[in-house]
Amino acid sequence: MTAVDSPQIIITETKAPPGLIRRLVAQRQAKIGIGLTAAVVLFALAGPLLLPLITGFTSTEFTGRPFRPDGLFGTDNLGRDVLSRFLDGGLRLLTYSALATLLGMALGVLAGMTAAYQGGRVDSLIMRSNDVLLALPSLVFALLAITVLGPEGWVLVAVIGITHAPRIARVTRSATVDVITEDFIRAAEMYAVPRWKILVQDVLPNITGPLMVELGLRMTYSIGAVASLSFLGLGMQPPTADWGLMINENRIALVVQPWGVILPVLAIAVLTVGINLITDSLARAAANSNVGATK
């Protein structure tokens, strides 16, 4: 009797695709962006602490005549040390920008997820309200609010955060609509899982990619908005050290003493470029999230 070989089952090992962060860090562009952003952030955080050791002056102390080449980078419009002002001026910009971005993300994500999941009249009401806010120019809204409430830090954060929310809500709603039709969402509804739990535990983790990209974009816009409002005299007020305010204070003597303008402009530009590089890399990583890694 001839032995018959039993059929062999060949099992192909499938590797799980790498996570979003790993795909991000693997990109050269992202590494450059992280390096640029980290350099400016660390400089802004350490600047106020290192200020007495590096310059020996405070950011509001008068050290000489205005627009003189005294010290490393000279003096500003009132005779204060430019380097001292620069070292002390980045932390507020980053703090207000980050808080405004987080506020906008919280409001926008909540509105977008609720609109997509509830549907019907709730969806229409939320999205039409979004359209009204989008129709109002952001700068006009900021000018109105700051004129009425005053140029306070919390006003800056609230105004910029509110202007971000409608755009974030649109992105969130679009991403949520694609997720709520999945079988695992229907299964959770069958077992009567509370809606807030479905949104937090099932929907939110599956829209992280688009939200991370939007977070980077909104952070860039927040930095520009805070710096622009300070430049216009509606943000941080003198004698506060701030990069946007420094540009406004020293622009009248750009040819004579350029460092009071060049330093903050360069820092804001490097930070913006770094965040944009990270955001572009995040978009690319999120777009490739569904590509299989079977080899």
Phi, psi and chi 1 to 4 in degrees:
 res  aa     phi    psi   chi1   chi2   chi3   chi4
   1 MET       -  132.5 -177.1  178.3  -67.4      -
   2 THR   -88.6  129.4  -55.5      -      -      -
   3 ALA   -74.1  135.5      -      -      -      -
   4 VAL  -100.6  123.7  179.8      -      -      -
   5 ASP   -66.9  134.4  -64.9  -24.3      -      -
   6 SER   -74.4  144.4   59.1      -      -      -
   7 PRO   -62.9  140.2   22.6  -32.7      -      -
   8 GLN  -100.0  136.9  -65.1 -179.4  -11.4      -
   9 ILE  -101.7  118.3  -60.1  175.1      -      -
  10 ILE   -95.2  121.0  -60.0  174.5      -      -
  11 ILE  -101.6  120.9  -60.0  175.1      -      -
  12 THR   -94.4  125.2  -57.2      -      -      -
  13 GLU   -78.1  128.7 -177.9 -179.3   -4.1      -
  14 THR  -109.7  121.7  -57.8      -      -      -
  15 LYS   -85.0  137.3  -63.5 -179.6  180.0  178.3
  16 ALA   -68.3  139.5      -      -      -      -
  17 PRO   -63.0  144.5   21.3  -30.9      -      -
  18 PRO   -63.1  154.5   22.9  -32.5      -      -
  19 GLY   -68.6  169.4      -      -      -      -
  20 LEU   -59.9  -43.5 -178.6   64.9      -      -
  21 ILE   -65.9  -39.9  -58.6  -60.2      -      -
  22 ARG   -66.3  -40.3  -71.5 -178.6   58.9 -170.5
  23 ARG   -66.1  -33.8  -69.7 -165.1  -58.0  -85.7
  24 LEU   -66.0  -52.4  171.2   67.4      -      -
  25 VAL   -66.1  -24.0  176.9      -      -      -
  26 ALA   -70.5  -14.9      -      -      -      -
  27 GLN   -88.3  135.8  -59.8  178.6   52.1      -
  28 ARG   -63.6  -39.1 -178.8  172.8  177.1  -90.2
  29 GLN   -61.6  -40.0  175.0  178.4  -69.8      -
  30 ALA   -66.3  -38.3      -      -      -      -
  31 LYS   -62.8  -41.0  -66.8  175.8 -178.4  176.5
  32 ILE   -64.2  -44.7  -63.5  173.0      -      -
  33 GLY   -62.3  -42.5      -      -      -      -
  34 ILE   -63.4  -41.3  -68.3  170.8      -      -
  35 GLY   -63.2  -45.5      -      -      -      -
  36 LEU   -64.6  -45.4  -66.4  175.9      -      -
  37 THR   -65.1  -44.4  -56.4      -      -      -
  38 ALA   -63.4  -37.4      -      -      -      -
  39 ALA   -62.2  -46.1      -      -      -      -
  40 VAL   -69.5  -41.4  177.7      -      -      -
  41 VAL   -63.3  -45.7  170.7      -      -      -
  42 LEU   -63.6  -38.8  -71.1  175.0      -      -
  43 PHE   -63.2  -43.6 -175.5   85.9      -      -
  44 ALA   -66.6  -36.7      -      -      -      -
  45 LEU   -73.3  -40.9  -67.7  174.3      -      -
  46 ALA   -83.7  -19.7      -      -      -      -
  47 GLY   -54.1  -54.1      -      -      -      -
  48 PRO   -60.8  -30.7  -24.3   34.7      -      -
  49 LEU   -75.3  -36.6  -59.5  175.8      -      -
  50 LEU   -88.7   -6.9  -60.9  176.3      -      -
  51 LEU   -52.8  -50.4  178.2   59.9      -      -
  52 PRO   -64.5  -31.6  -18.5   32.5      -      -
  53 LEU   -76.6  -36.6  -59.7  175.8      -      -
  54 ILE   -81.9  -45.8  -65.1  177.3      -      -
  55 THR  -107.5  -29.2   66.4      -      -      -
  56 GLY    80.1    2.5      -      -      -      -
  57 PHE  -121.9  158.6  -55.6  112.0      -      -
  58 THR   -87.1  168.9   64.8      -      -      -
  59 SER   -74.8  -12.2   59.8      -      -      -
  60 THR  -112.8    5.6   58.0      -      -      -
  61 GLU   -85.0  134.9 -175.1  177.0  -10.0      -
  62 PHE   -80.8  126.7  -60.9  103.6      -      -
  63 THR  -117.1   -7.1   62.6      -      -      -
  64 GLY   174.4 -164.1      -      -      -      -
  65 ARG   -77.5  153.3  -70.7 -171.0  -63.0  170.3
  66 PRO   -61.6  142.6  -22.5   32.9      -      -
  67 PHE    54.8   45.7  -59.4  126.2      -      -
  68 ARG  -109.9  148.0  -62.9  -65.2  -61.7  173.8
  69 PRO   -80.1   43.0   30.2  -34.5      -      -
  70 ASP   -85.6  141.1  -58.7  -30.2      -      -
  71 GLY    77.9 -165.3      -      -      -      -
  72 LEU   -70.6  -45.3 -172.4   57.9      -      -
  73 PHE  -120.5   13.0  -66.1  107.7      -      -
  74 GLY    81.3 -166.7      -      -      -      -
  75 THR  -114.7  163.5   57.7      -      -      -
  76 ASP   -96.0 -159.4   69.1   -5.0      -      -
  77 ASN   -66.8  -21.7   62.8  -41.2      -      -
  78 LEU  -111.1    6.6  -64.7  178.6      -      -
  79 GLY    88.0   18.6      -      -      -      -
  80 ARG   -91.8  154.0  -62.0  165.0  -62.6 -167.3
  81 ASP   -68.6  123.4 -175.7   61.2      -      -
  82 VAL   -63.8  -42.6  168.0      -      -      -
  83 LEU   -63.6  -38.9 -179.4   57.6      -      -
  84 SER   -63.2  -43.5  -61.0      -      -      -
  85 ARG   -63.5  -40.4  -58.3  -80.1  -68.2  171.9
  86 PHE   -67.1  -44.1  178.9   63.4      -      -
  87 LEU   -62.7  -32.2  -71.3  171.1      -      -
  88 ASP   -94.7   -3.2 -162.4   30.2      -      -
  89 GLY   -99.1   -7.2      -      -      -      -
  90 GLY   -88.8  -29.1      -      -      -      -
  91 LEU   -63.8  -42.3 -177.0   57.8      -      -
  92 ARG   -65.3  -41.6  -67.1  176.4 -175.1   85.7
  93 LEU   -59.7  -47.2  174.0   66.6      -      -
  94 LEU   -66.6  -40.9  -68.8 -178.6      -      -
  95 THR   -63.7  -50.1  -58.7      -      -      -
  96 TYR   -64.4  -39.0  -71.0  157.9      -      -
  97 SER   -65.1  -43.8  -59.8      -      -      -
  98 ALA   -65.5  -43.0      -      -      -      -
  99 LEU   -65.1  -41.7  -69.9  175.8      -      -
 100 ALA   -63.6  -40.3      -      -      -      -
 101 THR   -64.8  -44.9  -57.0      -      -      -
 102 LEU   -64.4  -39.5  -68.0  176.0      -      -
 103 LEU   -63.2  -45.8  175.8   61.7      -      -
 104 GLY   -62.0  -40.1      -      -      -      -
 105 MET   -64.0  -44.5  -71.6  -63.8  -65.0      -
 106 ALA   -61.7  -47.8      -      -      -      -
 107 LEU   -66.3  -44.8  -64.7  175.1      -      -
 108 GLY   -67.4  -43.2      -      -      -      -
 109 VAL   -64.6  -44.2  168.9      -      -      -
 110 LEU   -60.4  -46.4  179.0   61.5      -      -
 111 ALA   -66.9  -44.5      -      -      -      -
 112 GLY   -66.4  -44.1      -      -      -      -
 113 MET   -66.4  -41.1  -70.4  175.9   64.2      -
 114 THR   -64.3  -44.2  -57.6      -      -      -
 115 ALA   -61.9  -44.2      -      -      -      -
 116 ALA   -69.4  -41.2      -      -      -      -
 117 TYR   -78.1  -38.2 -167.5   67.6      -      -
 118 GLN   -76.3  -42.1  -68.1  -68.1  112.8      -
 119 GLY    66.8 -170.2      -      -      -      -
 120 GLY    60.3 -136.5      -      -      -      -
 121 ARG   -66.7  -35.9  -67.1 -178.1  178.7  178.8
 122 VAL   -62.6  -43.9  174.5      -      -      -
 123 ASP   -60.6  -47.3 -175.6   14.3      -      -
 124 SER   -63.0  -43.0  -62.3      -      -      -
 125 LEU   -63.0  -46.2  177.5   61.9      -      -
 126 ILE   -65.8  -45.7  -67.4  175.6      -      -
 127 MET   -73.4  -32.0  -61.7  -44.1  -66.6      -
 128 ARG   -70.7  -35.1  -63.7  -60.0   75.5   77.4
 129 SER   -64.1  -38.0  -59.5      -      -      -
 130 ASN   -59.6  -42.7  -94.4    7.2      -      -
 131 ASP   -62.9  -36.6  -67.9  -19.6      -      -
 132 VAL   -64.1  -44.6  171.7      -      -      -
 133 LEU   -66.2  -36.3  -72.2  174.5      -      -
 134 LEU   -68.8  -29.4  -74.6  171.5      -      -
 135 ALA   -72.4  -22.0      -      -      -      -
 136 LEU   -87.3  121.3 -176.8   65.1      -      -
 137 PRO   -56.2  135.4  -24.0   33.8      -      -
 138 SER   -60.4  -42.4  -58.4      -      -      -
 139 LEU   -66.4  -39.4 -176.1   57.8      -      -
 140 VAL   -63.8  -43.6  173.7      -      -      -
 141 PHE   -61.8  -42.5  177.6   70.3      -      -
 142 ALA   -64.9  -43.5      -      -      -      -
 143 LEU   -61.3  -42.1  -68.6  173.3      -      -
 144 LEU   -63.5  -49.1 -105.6  149.2      -      -
 145 ALA   -64.5  -43.1      -      -      -      -
 146 ILE   -69.7  -35.1  -66.7  172.0      -      -
 147 THR   -64.1  -38.7  -59.1      -      -      -
 148 VAL   -78.3  -46.0  172.9      -      -      -
 149 LEU   -95.2  -15.8  -59.5  173.4      -      -
 150 GLY    97.5  156.1      -      -      -      -
 151 PRO   -79.7   64.8   29.8  -33.3      -      -
 152 GLU   -95.7  158.2  -56.9  -70.7  -20.3      -
 153 GLY   -61.3  -43.3      -      -      -      -
 154 TRP   -67.8  -28.9   68.7  -90.3      -      -
 155 VAL   -67.6  -43.8  176.8      -      -      -
 156 LEU   -57.4  -48.1  -76.3  177.2      -      -
 157 VAL   -61.5  -46.7  170.8      -      -      -
 158 ALA   -64.9  -45.9      -      -      -      -
 159 VAL   -63.6  -48.4  166.9      -      -      -
 160 ILE   -67.2  -40.2  -63.3  171.6      -      -
 161 GLY   -61.6  -43.0      -      -      -      -
 162 ILE   -65.3  -38.2  -69.7  171.6      -      -
 163 THR   -69.5  -24.6   57.1      -      -      -
 164 HIS   -76.9  -33.1  -74.5  -24.5      -      -
 165 ALA   -54.8  -46.2      -      -      -      -
 166 PRO   -60.9  -39.0  -22.2   33.5      -      -
 167 ARG   -69.5  -40.2  -65.7  165.7  177.2   81.3
 168 ILE   -65.7  -38.0  -62.4  170.2      -      -
 169 ALA   -61.6  -39.7      -      -      -      -
 170 ARG   -62.9  -46.3  -80.7 -169.4  167.0 -172.9
 171 VAL   -63.6  -43.3  173.0      -      -      -
 172 THR   -64.2  -44.0  -55.8      -      -      -
 173 ARG   -60.9  -45.3 -178.8 -173.9  178.9  -82.1
 174 SER   -60.5  -43.9  177.0      -      -      -
 175 ALA   -68.8  -36.9      -      -      -      -
 176 THR   -68.8  -38.5  -57.7      -      -      -
 177 VAL   -57.4  -36.6  166.4      -      -      -
 178 ASP   -71.7  -22.7  -66.0  -24.7      -      -
 179 VAL   -92.8  -36.8  174.0      -      -      -
 180 ILE   -69.6   -9.9   57.9  177.0      -      -
 181 THR   -90.1   -2.6   56.6      -      -      -
 182 GLU   -71.9  158.0  -62.6  -68.6  -23.2      -
 183 ASP   -65.8  -35.3  -68.4  -22.2      -      -
 184 PHE   -68.5  -26.2   63.2   89.0      -      -
 185 ILE   -71.5  -42.6  -60.8  -66.5      -      -
 186 ARG   -64.1  -37.5  -61.1 -176.3 -176.1  -83.4
 187 ALA   -64.6  -41.9      -      -      -      -
 188 ALA   -63.2  -38.1      -      -      -      -
 189 GLU   -67.9  -35.5  -67.9  172.6  -18.4      -
 190 MET   -62.4  -36.2  -93.5  176.7   43.5      -
 191 TYR   -87.4   13.2  -74.4  100.8      -      -
 192 ALA    58.5   37.7      -      -      -      -
 193 VAL   -69.5  133.9  176.6      -      -      -
 194 PRO   -54.4  145.6  -25.3   33.8      -      -
 195 ARG   -61.7  -38.4  -70.8 -174.4  173.7 -176.9
 196 TRP   -65.4  -33.1   68.4  -90.7      -      -
 197 LYS   -69.3  -38.4  -81.5 -167.9  175.0 -178.7
 198 ILE   -62.5  -43.2  -66.3  176.3      -      -
 199 LEU   -65.3  -43.2  -70.4  175.6      -      -
 200 VAL   -77.8  -43.4  172.9      -      -      -
 201 GLN   -90.9  -29.1  -63.4  179.4   -2.1      -
 202 ASP  -110.5  -43.1  -62.0  -36.7      -      -
 203 VAL   -81.3  -50.8  176.3      -      -      -
 204 LEU   -57.1  -45.8 -173.7   57.7      -      -
 205 PRO   -62.6  -22.6  -23.3   34.8      -      -
 206 ASN   -91.2   -1.8  -73.7  -79.3      -      -
 207 ILE  -119.1   20.4   60.2  173.1      -      -
 208 THR   -62.9  -39.2  -58.3      -      -      -
 209 GLY   -57.2  -58.7      -      -      -      -
 210 PRO   -59.4  -35.2  -23.0   32.1      -      -
 211 LEU   -69.3  -37.3  -69.0 -174.9      -      -
 212 MET   -64.7  -40.0  -69.2  -67.7  -71.7      -
 213 VAL   -63.1  -44.6  174.4      -      -      -
 214 GLU   -65.4  -35.1 -166.7   65.3   17.7      -
 215 LEU   -60.0  -44.7  176.5   66.1      -      -
 216 GLY   -63.7  -42.5      -      -      -      -
 217 LEU   -62.9  -45.5  -72.8  173.6      -      -
 218 ARG   -67.2  -33.3  -66.9  -57.0  136.9 -164.1
 219 MET   -64.4  -40.6 -176.2   62.7 -175.6      -
 220 THR   -62.0  -45.7  -58.1      -      -      -
 221 TYR   -65.5  -35.7  -64.6  147.8      -      -
 222 SER   -64.8  -42.7  -67.1      -      -      -
 223 ILE   -60.3  -45.8  -67.8  168.5      -      -
 224 GLY   -64.1  -38.5      -      -      -      -
 225 ALA   -68.5  -45.6      -      -      -      -
 226 VAL   -63.3  -44.8  172.7      -      -      -
 227 ALA   -64.8  -39.8      -      -      -      -
 228 SER   -66.2  -43.1  -61.2      -      -      -
 229 LEU   -65.9  -37.4  -70.7  171.9      -      -
 230 SER   -66.7  -38.5  -65.4      -      -      -
 231 PHE   -62.5  -36.1  175.6   80.5      -      -
 232 LEU   -80.9   -2.9  -66.0  173.0      -      -
 233 GLY    85.5   13.2      -      -      -      -
 234 LEU  -109.6    2.1  -61.4  171.1      -      -
 235 GLY  -104.7 -123.7      -      -      -      -
 236 MET   -63.4  141.5  -92.9   65.6   82.0      -
 237 GLN  -108.2  148.9  -61.9  -63.2  -57.0      -
 238 PRO   -58.5  146.8  -20.6   31.4      -      -
 239 PRO   -92.2   21.7   34.7  -35.3      -      -
 240 THR   -59.4  137.8  -56.7      -      -      -
 241 ALA   -82.3  124.1      -      -      -      -
 242 ASP  -154.2  141.0  173.6   72.1      -      -
 243 TRP   -63.8  -43.2  -72.0  -12.9      -      -
 244 GLY   -64.4  -40.9      -      -      -      -
 245 LEU   -67.6  -35.2 -171.8   58.7      -      -
 246 MET   -60.3  -39.8  -78.0 -178.0   66.6      -
 247 ILE   -62.7  -42.6  -60.7  171.2      -      -
 248 ASN   -67.8  -40.5 -176.6   33.1      -      -
 249 GLU   -68.6  -33.5  -69.2  172.6  -21.0      -
 250 ASN  -108.3    1.3  -61.4  -68.9      -      -
 251 ARG   -66.8  -24.2   62.0 -170.5  171.6   86.0
 252 ILE   -69.7  -18.2   58.9  173.9      -      -
 253 ALA  -123.6   39.0      -      -      -      -
 254 LEU   -60.3  -36.5 -177.6   59.0      -      -
 255 VAL   -75.3  -38.6  176.9      -      -      -
 256 VAL   -77.3  -47.9  178.4      -      -      -
 257 GLN  -137.0   85.4  173.8   53.5  -74.8      -
 258 PRO   -79.4  -16.7   29.8  -33.9      -      -
 259 TRP   -64.6  -29.1  -69.6  112.4      -      -
 260 GLY   -65.4  -19.5      -      -      -      -
 261 VAL  -103.3  -41.6  174.7      -      -      -
 262 ILE   -63.4  -44.9  -70.1  176.9      -      -
 263 LEU   -60.1  -53.2  -71.2  178.4      -      -
 264 PRO   -65.8  -37.2   19.4  -30.4      -      -
 265 VAL   -62.7  -43.0  165.7      -      -      -
 266 LEU   -63.8  -43.0 -175.6   61.2      -      -
 267 ALA   -63.5  -45.1      -      -      -      -
 268 ILE   -65.0  -39.3  -66.6  172.6      -      -
 269 ALA   -65.5  -45.2      -      -      -      -
 270 VAL   -63.0  -42.8  170.1      -      -      -
 271 LEU   -62.8  -43.3 -179.5   60.6      -      -
 272 THR   -65.6  -43.5  -57.7      -      -      -
 273 VAL   -62.8  -43.4  169.1      -      -      -
 274 GLY   -60.4  -45.7      -      -      -      -
 275 ILE   -67.7  -37.5  -66.0  176.9      -      -
 276 ASN   -63.6  -39.2  -80.7  -27.7      -      -
 277 LEU   -63.7  -41.8  -71.0  175.2      -      -
 278 ILE   -64.4  -41.9  -64.3  172.9      -      -
 279 THR   -64.0  -44.1  -58.0      -      -      -
 280 ASP   -61.5  -40.2  -70.3  -16.4      -      -
 281 SER   -67.8  -37.9  -59.1      -      -      -
 282 LEU   -62.5  -41.6  -91.7  173.1      -      -
 283 ALA   -62.1  -41.6      -      -      -      -
 284 ARG   -67.0  -41.6 -168.0  175.1  -65.5  109.7
 285 ALA   -66.2  -39.0      -      -      -      -
 286 ALA   -68.3  -35.6      -      -      -      -
 287 ALA   -67.1  -29.5      -      -      -      -
 288 ASN   -92.2    7.2  -65.2  -27.7      -      -
 289 SER   -66.1  -25.4   60.0      -      -      -
 290 ASN   -96.6    2.8  -65.8  -34.8      -      -
 291 VAL   -80.4  127.9  178.1      -      -      -
 292 GLY   -69.5  159.0      -      -      -      -
 293 ALA  -121.2   32.2      -      -      -      -
 294 THR   -78.7  128.0  -56.1      -      -      -
 295 LYS  -130.1      -  -64.0 -176.5  179.3  179.4
